[in-house]
């Protein structure tokens, strides 16, 4: 039995971006949005519902809990009519709804928070979303401290440290089970590479590791490690620079295309659901040992020490290659050989990541009640 929880699951208001999702292995998934957010026009977003739908279709999940400040029971009822194993329930803030939704969760997916608008960076979101994350982290500490935690809430470079510090204070921090979901960068890299080489229909056949962080210049696509190799792109500086920039700032492309009415919601929901599938398969299914990229605490495994040597900095968090297993992160794997262009990008990523990590690690709530 696997229980998953999605925090911020309703998301029916077009300009609200739910940023909390919790899948729990019972299997139970939970999405939540904190009660202290009152301006729903700006908060309700588009990730929660499609993410909840995709998790409802996951055969590993037998229980799916949805938490939000509005509409969660209605969304749960709608999803409950779909003929898949997951039994769905929706929860609202009254009567300790957040902890009821999270109770016994195996995996929690968190897309709750405010959305990006044109001209807004992920760091602009921090002061609002950090409080949301601290509140949810405390509820997770109380209700399901052993759950896998998948953080989608932006800015991920800072919100993951907020989760870690809150869980540390509660005495339940397990670094092997905390993941910053940077998987959309990997999905975009495969898609955009396939397009540039003239094989857009073969996007799924291309594998491009993406390390660093999850915003702008911190996103480092390792094109030199792409499989199949893309030598024609690597040898064309103009084409390569354009490709790297598009991968790094793909989110801006979506915000502009939607005329400021939304951000990358559908693609993020798919990437989040796919990453949840990787974690669930490693823990409860048949795909143990899968290597993925995720923004994690480098102290989760001794391999993190090698990463710090590779990047030449004592950062506590970095998006790296991790091997998944029943307990979450089994191994943190080296970045490996990179070319000169990537070394330059790495230096820029490290420089920008440091302050973002510190901002999250030093954040002091007070978190409001859920």
DRENROMAR-668456 format. One record per residue (C-alpha): residue number from 1; chain; x, y, z. Coordinates in steps of 0.001 Angstrom, whole numbers, always signed. Example, Ala and Ser with C-alpha at 12.3 -4.5 7.8 and 13.67 -1.06 7.14 Angstrom:
2
  torse  marro        x        y        z
      1      A   +12300    -4500    +7800
      2      A   +13670    -1060    +7140
***
This chain:
370
  torse  marro        x        y        z
      1      A       +0       +0       +0
      2      A    +1323    +3437     -941
      3      A     -143    +6752     +142
      4      A     +648    +9944    -1758
      5      A     -267   +13497     -783
      6      A     -477   +16590    -2969
      7      A     -333   +19989    -1240
      8      A    -1979   +22688    -3347
      9      A    -4121   +20260    -5288
     10      A    -7196   +22296    -6208
     11      A    -5629   +25002    -8315
     12      A    -8766   +25998   -10184
     13      A    -8064   +29719   -10165
     14      A    -6133   +30452   -13365
     15      A    -3473   +32664   -11818
     16      A    -2768   +30615    -8718
     17      A     +137   +28217    -8689
     18      A     -235   +25475    -6072
     19      A    +3182   +24488    -4876
     20      A    +2693   +21759    -2360
     21      A    +2343   +18134    -3292
     22      A    +2741   +15145    -1092
     23      A    +2740   +11544    -2257
     24      A    +2814    +8954     +469
     25      A    +3533    +5303      +60
     26      A     +628    +3510    +1429
     27      A     +408    +4578    -1173
     28      A     -660    +8094     -382
     29      A      -34   +11388    -2199
     30      A     -775   +14832     -741
     31      A     -910   +18386    -2181
     32      A    -1280   +21313     +230
     33      A    -1542   +25052     +353
     34      A    -1332   +26921    +3665
     35      A    -4320   +28614    +5226
     36      A    -2532   +31918    +5747
     37      A    -2627   +32589    +2008
     38      A    -5808   +34558    +1440
     39      A    -5388   +36153    -1999
     40      A    -6523   +33151    -3978
     41      A    -6538   +35054    -7267
     42      A    -2770   +35182    -7061
     43      A    -2216   +31853    -5366
     44      A    -4324   +29265    -7072
     45      A    -2308   +27834    -9931
     46      A    -2198   +25181   -12573
     47      A     +174   +22491   -11302
     48      A    -1960   +20885    -8605
     49      A    -4833   +19458   -10640
     50      A    -2852   +17941   -13539
     51      A     -298   +16605   -11073
     52      A    -3065   +15047    -8990
     53      A    -4567   +13513   -12128
     54      A    -1245   +11982   -13168
     55      A     -684   +10558    -9694
     56      A    -4218    +9099    -9701
     57      A    -3178    +7182   -12826
     58      A      -58    +5768   -11140
     59      A     -698    +2058   -10396
     60      A    +1708    +2080    -7439
     61      A     -414    +4578    -5518
     62      A    -3354    +3139    -3595
     63      A    -4287    +6206    -1557
     64      A    -4162    +9815    -2742
     65      A    -4835   +12742     -406
     66      A    -5369   +16267    -1668
     67      A    -4959   +19288     +582
     68      A    -5747   +22896     -281
     69      A    -7412   +25977    +1168
     70      A   -10267   +25679    -1331
     71      A   -11913   +23081    -3560
     72      A    -9839   +20061    -2538
     73      A   -12898   +17884    -1718
     74      A   -14454   +18720    -5090
     75      A   -11299   +17903    -7011
     76      A   -10977   +14679    -5015
     77      A   -14551   +13688    -5885
     78      A   -13893   +14368    -9561
     79      A   -10729   +12249    -9536
     80      A   -12433    +9478    -7553
     81      A   -14590    +8627   -10584
     82      A   -11501    +7457   -12497
     83      A   -11188    +3665   -12447
     84      A    -7688    +3256   -10995
     85      A    -6617    +1732    -7648
     86      A    -5869    +4999    -5818
     87      A    -8619    +5994    -3396
     88      A    -8884    +9781    -3243
     89      A    -9803   +12117     -393
     90      A    -9744   +15912     -183
     91      A    -8993   +18023    +2871
     92      A    -9401   +21693    +3805
     93      A    -7705   +23621    +6651
     94      A   -10499   +23380    +9275
     95      A   -10281   +20633   +11887
     96      A    -6547   +20126   +11378
     97      A    -7068   +19171    +7742
     98      A    -3420   +19421    +6748
     99      A    -2193   +16851    +9227
    100      A    -5174   +14605    +8530
    101      A    -4269   +14630    +4856
    102      A     -593   +13988    +5576
    103      A    -1062   +11312    +8230
    104      A     +714    +8131    +7179
    105      A    +1890    +9539    +3857
    106      A    +4670    +7707    +2073
    107      A    +5418   +10474     -405
    108      A    +4517   +14158     -349
    109      A    +4649   +16311    -3479
    110      A    +4714   +20057    -2852
    111      A    +3877   +22547    -5638
    112      A    +2192   +25105    -3332
    113      A    +3016   +28793    -3473
    114      A    +2607   +31869    -5627
    115      A    +3322   +31795    -9359
    116      A    +5947   +33688   -11275
    117      A    +4838   +36697   -13308
    118      A    +6641   +38424   -16189
    119      A    +9857   +40014   -14980
    120      A    +9757   +38066   -11732
    121      A   +12618   +35736   -10827
    122      A   +12406   +32670    -8624
    123      A   +14165   +34659    -5920
    124      A   +11391   +37258    -6007
    125      A    +9080   +34502    -4841
    126      A   +11178   +33618    -1825
    127      A    +9733   +35791     +921
    128      A    +6221   +34479     +274
    129      A    +6931   +30867     -556
    130      A    +9514   +30307    +2178
    131      A    +6847   +30812    +4829
    132      A    +4562   +28368    +3051
    133      A    +7327   +25772    +2908
    134      A    +8247   +26171    +6573
    135      A    +4614   +25675    +7551
    136      A    +4212   +22556    +5434
    137      A    +7529   +21152    +6634
    138      A    +6343   +21433   +10232
    139      A    +3099   +19627    +9381
    140      A    +5082   +16881    +7649
    141      A    +7332   +16594   +10698
    142      A    +4247   +16086   +12852
    143      A    +2229   +13788   +10587
    144      A    +4566   +11810    +8310
    145      A    +8240   +12331    +9215
    146      A    +9332    +9228    +7277
    147      A    +7788   +10312    +3967
    148      A    +9695   +11096     +800
    149      A    +9414   +14859     +264
    150      A    +9429   +16253    -3286
    151      A    +9716   +20037    -3361
    152      A    +8444   +21846    -6457
    153      A    +7794   +25207    -4747
    154      A   +10051   +27903    -6150
    155      A   +12710   +29091    -5738
    156      A   +13836   +25476    -5251
    157      A   +17442   +26582    -4677
    158      A   +16214   +28228    -1458
    159      A   +13035   +26360     -497
    160      A   +14758   +22983     -156
    161      A   +17080   +24433    +2530
    162      A   +13977   +25874    +4242
    163      A   +12499   +22371    +4402
    164      A   +15760   +20898    +5651
    165      A   +16221   +23439    +8429
    166      A   +12615   +23123    +9605
    167      A   +12872   +19331    +9694
    168      A   +16211   +19560   +11523
    169      A   +14640   +21728   +14219
    170      A   +11892   +19130   +14596
    171      A   +14517   +16377   +14914
    172      A   +13255   +14367   +11927
    173      A   +15472   +15431    +9021
    174      A   +16376   +12526    +6723
    175      A   +18505   +13968    +3892
    176      A   +18082   +10807    +1833
    177      A   +14357   +11503    +1460
    178      A   +14357   +15210     +603
    179      A   +14384   +16078    -3108
    180      A   +14252   +19379    -4934
    181      A   +12447   +18551    -8173
    182      A   +14652   +19934   -10948
    183      A   +13482   +17259   -13372
    184      A   +11755   +19730   -15699
    185      A   +15218   +21022   -16645
    186      A   +16156   +17485   -17703
    187      A   +12923   +17073   -19668
    188      A   +13449   +20392   -21421
    189      A   +17058   +19532   -22246
    190      A   +16020   +16317   -23995
    191      A   +13209   +18057   -25863
    192      A   +15237   +21055   -26978
    193      A   +18275   +18988   -28012
    194      A   +16098   +16749   -30171
    195      A   +14619   +19826   -31807
    196      A   +18010   +21384   -32559
    197      A   +19351   +18192   -34144
    198      A   +16237   +17985   -36308
    199      A   +14660   +14974   -34606
    200      A   +11900   +16459   -32420
    201      A    +9890   +13233   -32412
    202      A   +12856   +11426   -30838
    203      A   +13058   +13658   -27752
    204      A   +12592   +10735   -25373
    205      A   +15634    +9012   -26875
    206      A   +17978   +11832   -25848
    207      A   +19507   +11916   -22382
    208      A   +21161   +15110   -21136
    209      A   +22271   +15360   -17487
    210      A   +21439   +18716   -15906
    211      A   +23219   +19685   -12690
    212      A   +23684   +22778   -10522
    213      A   +20459   +24411    -9398
    214      A   +16955   +25107   -10649
    215      A   +16946   +28692   -11865
    216      A   +18568   +30591   -14694
    217      A   +22352   +30520   -14687
    218      A   +22436   +27863   -11944
    219      A   +21019   +25345   -14431
    220      A   +23951   +23538   -16065
    221      A   +23051   +21184   -18947
    222      A   +25974   +18848   -19580
    223      A   +25712   +18741   -23355
    224      A   +29125   +17085   -23614
    225      A   +27624   +14066   -21807
    226      A   +24511   +13866   -23987
    227      A   +23500   +10462   -25303
    228      A   +23403   +10030   -28249
    229      A   +26302   +12447   -28656
    230      A   +25618   +15815   -30278
    231      A   +29036   +16748   -31652
    232      A   +27560   +18995   -34346
    233      A   +26068   +21224   -31654
    234      A   +29150   +21170   -29435
    235      A   +31297   +22431   -32294
    236      A   +28951   +25313   -33154
    237      A   +29336   +27944   -30412
    238      A   +26395   +30075   -31499
    239      A   +24034   +27128   -31689
    240      A   +25323   +25700   -28413
    241      A   +25004   +28989   -26527
    242      A   +21446   +29432   -27773
    243      A   +20530   +25904   -26692
    244      A   +22019   +26335   -23224
    245      A   +20191   +29637   -22777
    246      A   +16872   +28104   -23803
    247      A   +17287   +25248   -21315
    248      A   +18239   +27669   -18545
    249      A   +15404   +30096   -19200
    250      A   +12700   +27810   -20570
    251      A   +10381   +28897   -17789
    252      A   +10526   +32492   -18983
    253      A    +9570   +31307   -22462
    254      A    +6328   +29861   -21089
    255      A    +5503   +32890   -18926
    256      A    +5885   +35185   -21944
    257      A    +3897   +32872   -24216
    258      A    +1022   +32912   -21710
    259      A    +1096   +36721   -21614
    260      A    +1730   +36671   -17895
    261      A    -1421   +34650   -17190
    262      A     +514   +31629   -15956
    263      A    +3791   +29767   -15851
    264      A    +5000   +26289   -16786
    265      A    +2216   +24320   -15139
    266      A    +1454   +21349   -17397
    267      A    +5077   +20526   -18176
    268      A    +5975   +20913   -14500
    269      A    +3112   +18632   -13490
    270      A    +4350   +15974   -15915
    271      A    +7944   +16323   -14736
    272      A    +6862   +16191   -11098
    273      A    +4725   +13102   -11632
    274      A    +7525   +11392   -13553
    275      A   +10038   +12124   -10799
    276      A    +7575   +10814    -8202
    277      A    +7326    +7650   -10311
    278      A   +11122    +7256   -10202
    279      A   +11134    +7538    -6403
    280      A    +8184    +5172    -5986
    281      A    +9590    +2572    -8365
    282      A   +12902    +2581    -6486
    283      A   +11174    +2249    -3125
    284      A    +8237      -15    -3944
    285      A    +8586    -1159    -7516
    286      A   +11091    -2892    -9740
    287      A   +13408      -59   -10835
    288      A   +15937     +180    -8035
    289      A   +19291    +1721    -8886
    290      A   +17917    +4265   -11365
    291      A   +20133    +7332   -11762
    292      A   +18360   +10691   -11897
    293      A   +19271   +14313   -11280
    294      A   +17841   +16146    -8287
    295      A   +18656   +19125    -6080
    296      A   +19703   +17522    -2803
    297      A   +21602   +18014     +450
    298      A   +25142   +16860     -311
    299      A   +25531   +15460    +3187
    300      A   +23032   +12731    +2284
    301      A   +25863   +10483    +1079
    302      A   +29665   +10400    +1154
    303      A   +29581   +11053    -2582
    304      A   +28668   +14623    -1725
    305      A   +32257   +15223     -620
    306      A   +33460   +14423    -4138
    307      A   +30910   +16849    -5583
    308      A   +32302   +19648    -3435
    309      A   +35765   +18886    -4785
    310      A   +34482   +18829    -8368
    311      A   +32725   +22175    -8071
    312      A   +35467   +23758    -5986
    313      A   +33066   +25054    -3352
    314      A   +31671   +23968       +3
    315      A   +28023   +24250    -1016
    316      A   +25569   +22166    +1004
    317      A   +23081   +21735    -1857
    318      A   +23513   +20960    -5539
    319      A   +21566   +19248    -8287
    320      A   +23539   +16087    -8960
    321      A   +23324   +12544   -10240
    322      A   +21768   +10377    -7551
    323      A   +21129    +6657    -7502
    324      A   +17706    +5863    -6067
    325      A   +16846    +2946    -3820
    326      A   +14281    +1842    -1223
    327      A   +15478    +4482    +1237
    328      A   +15688    +7326    -1247
    329      A   +19191    +8485    -2111
    330      A   +21450    +5435    -2174
    331      A   +24437    +7193    -3732
    332      A   +25467   +10654    -4839
    333      A   +27460   +10159    -8030
    334      A   +30229   +12349    -9498
    335      A   +29496   +14993   -12106
    336      A   +32215   +13470   -14260
    337      A   +34221   +14926   -17106
    338      A   +33004   +18244   -18491
    339      A   +34403   +20467   -21225
    340      A   +35774   +24009   -20971
    341      A   +32485   +25678   -21840
    342      A   +30761   +23752   -19054
    343      A   +33507   +24639   -16577
    344      A   +32750   +28299   -17217
    345      A   +29031   +27698   -16712
    346      A   +29772   +25712   -13547
    347      A   +31682   +28615   -12020
    348      A   +28758   +30941   -12721
    349      A   +26274   +28460   -11244
    350      A   +28297   +28012    -8059
    351      A   +28636   +31771    -7597
    352      A   +24879   +32287    -7826
    353      A   +23884   +29241    -5788
    354      A   +25769   +30177    -2626
    355      A   +23622   +33186    -1659
    356      A   +20403   +31376    -2620
    357      A   +21245   +28463     -345
    358      A   +22176   +30778    +2507
    359      A   +18918   +32684    +2099
    360      A   +16933   +29490    +2580
    361      A   +19092   +28038    +5348
    362      A   +18921   +31238    +7411
    363      A   +15200   +31853    +6905
    364      A   +13315   +32429   +10134
    365      A    +9534   +32034    +9953
    366      A    +7170   +32591   +11940
    367      A    +5170   +30056    +9971
    368      A    +1395   +30489   +10220
    369      A     -868   +27565   +10939
    370      A    -2086   +25419    +8076
***
